[in-house]
């Protein structure tokens, strides 16, 4: 997710589909006006959301290392390669 927080008043898919159906019944100019109003509203909401801190792949270093405790890497790779032959 890009850091944009969803509205607390989530609409059901059926509600969204109903609104979309009504939108399709409008003329082009009216539909473009709805798009403009929606974009203006979203831009204001997005501007109020604090930026998401970028993460580093290096933060994952060592994650899950306990899974590999006691596993001989050479033997593990040999077993994996042998399983490809079957």
Beta strands, then each sheet from edge to edge (+ up, - down):
end
